[in-house]
Amino acid sequence: MTDKLIIFDTTLRDGEQSPGASMTRDEKLRIARQLERLKVDVIEAGFAASSNGDFDAVQLIAKTIKESTICSLARANDRDISRAAEALKDAAHSRIHTFIATSVLHMEKKLRMTPDQVFEQAKQSVRFAKNLVADVEFSPEDGYRSDPDFLCRVIEAVITEGATTINIPDTVGYAIPELYGNFIKNLRERVPNSDKAVWSVHCHNDLGMAVANSLAGVKVGGARQIECTINGLGERAGNCSLEEVVMAIKTRKDYFGLSLGIDTQHILASSRMVSQTTGFVVQPNKAVVGANAFAHASGIHQDGVLKARDTYEIMRAEDVGWTANKIVLGKLSGRNAFKQRLQDLGVQMESEADTNAAFARFKELADRKTEIYDEDILALVSDESIAHDNEQFGFISLSQHSETGERPHAEIVFTVAGKEVKSSSDGNGPVDASLKAIELQIKSGAEMVLYSVNAISGSTESQGEVTVRLQNSGRVVNGTGSDPDIVVASAKAYLSALNKLQSKADRVAAQG
């Protein structure tokens, strides 16, 4: 056993399985670059066999990222594994992560396979993957609810075939920390060749214990890899939260005695990027990255922190990327000051053209808003905020009238395939009127399943960040938009969602 804990981030694969959290190829690459700056050890970039879009994303990330190991998920069959290997062929460091269900429930009801058939398929898949890449991870899906005797038999066989990492998933979030830690400890003690592989934990948060279970798997069970996502993103109640386990290990090194390669100062920027890309807002009281994580309202607490901050703070806000200098720039600030602030926030633009576009947006915002906060700048540089030439729909302008006793009315100008379109409509409110005006021209037929508004910073002058989730023909997509005018932000978010909806890339969800 080593004292180094491996951080395996699956935001781009398991996190993307949240309804509406699917990302474009460029969005995935942007987040992967941020994860590399965060110094994540392993980035699970996607499930290459699930769609051509996911294959392209994994391939692009594998070509681009040089420091982190790039991983692709694959079911335990030759086609999936071959597809993963093909997508990973240009990676500086590559890993194939193959899985098959081992619980009685999953084998009988889902796979309709006998235990002996599952055993053979697990062995053969690892053997096949090992011939394509040196680094192979194996996961027995629903491992925590599997029979320990059968699990030991499978794990011993796949390690013999060359698996370098053994991951024990709590796929449905059923585990309890003490029991889960002892479960992994028991497996490691019973499997004769357990010392030939790194043991890993992958916990879901259905009972709110994903972080606690993962830490128990490390401390009690002896695991040395944690699989997690930024902001705990993931299907159902989400996955183990990267920022929480990382800061738990770092803050309580006296207890865990483990080292990490993570550069924690990039945690906040990573959190904001994932939140803005997926439209999943971070709750204010979220540990480490929530807006209130380092705020003190109680007079007793405030007094204590002013006298000695460690009276009520166990972590330094600066260590995870928060800054005391919240108001940073104004309309007189120049391009160099803007670029420096981006650097301070851990943001790296993809090109000079993107930097110029973001700076132009900054100057436009500064003319309308006196104080520019860090959160405003992060919103400006999100992919959703910067127009791209290949977008089908783009916002130009909007005017609306709303008065008590009268039906609200909106007029909007936007582009469709580069051509200006004008439309107008009445509605129940100015937002409803604006979105109906868009829909009158687009006729998407999509159903809105979520509309949410979040203030980017904490004043009435704040930009509003709007998330719109649309569903059509089984596809669910998110769009986000930000603007000091919440009606404009809503129109931008709706057009953003329509842009994603018109992309025909399909995805196949996988459990892990």
MOWO-V654279 format. One record per run of one state. SS is the DSSP state (hx for helix, st for strand, lp for the rest). FROM is the first residue (numbers start at 1). TO is the last residue. If there is no record, write none. Layout:
# MOWO-V654279
<<SS;FROM;TO> <SS;FROM;TO>>
This chain:
# MOWO-V654279
<<lp;1;3> <st;4;4> <lp;5;5> <st;6;9> <lp;10;14> <hx;15;17> <lp;18;24> <hx;25;37> <lp;38;41> <st;42;46> <lp;47;51> <hx;52;64> <lp;65;68> <st;69;75> <lp;76;77> <hx;78;87> <lp;88;93> <st;94;101> <lp;102;103> <hx;104;111> <lp;112;114> <hx;115;130> <lp;131;135> <st;136;141> <lp;142;142> <hx;143;145> <lp;146;147> <hx;148;160> <lp;161;164> <st;165;170> <lp;171;176> <hx;177;190> <lp;191;193> <hx;194;196> <lp;197;197> <st;198;204> <lp;205;209> <hx;210;219> <lp;220;224> <st;225;229> <hx;230;232> <lp;233;238> <st;239;239> <lp;240;240> <st;241;241> <hx;242;251> <lp;252;252> <hx;253;256> <lp;257;258> <st;259;259> <lp;260;263> <hx;264;278> <lp;279;298> <hx;299;307> <lp;308;308> <hx;309;311> <lp;312;316> <hx;317;320> <lp;321;326> <st;327;329> <lp;330;334> <hx;335;344> <lp;345;351> <hx;352;368> <lp;369;371> <st;372;373> <hx;374;380> <lp;381;392> <st;393;401> <lp;402;407> <st;408;416> <lp;417;418> <st;419;427> <lp;428;429> <hx;430;442> <lp;443;446> <st;447;455> <lp;456;463> <st;464;472> <lp;473;474> <st;475;483> <lp;484;485> <hx;486;502> <lp;503;512>>
